[in-house]
Amino acid sequence: MQLTVPLWEEGLAEPALVAVREGCDRGLPDAQAALADLERGGGRTPIARAIVLRLARQLRRRARIEAEVTSLARDRLERTLPELN
């Protein structure tokens, strides 16, 4: 919860609310309840925390993939001739 409120206040609120409203429009289960919760409590709600945790997992996954790609590229780069770089 320590990071959720500042992230919410610094710009996460708008895209998160848009996404939850889209979920409501698509008829996703519990989307209406989630929206009501977010509108009442904002970044201090369990729903906001769940959003932050999901985004953190996505960021960690992307960073891991980027590190793997960089490692593979570095290994291949070391095998090339310097004048070809």
PyMOL commands that set and color helices and strands:
alter all, ss='L'
color gray80, all
select helices_A, chain A and resi 4-25+31-44+46-78+82-84
alter helices_A, ss='H'
color red, helices_A
deselect
rebuild
show_as cartoon
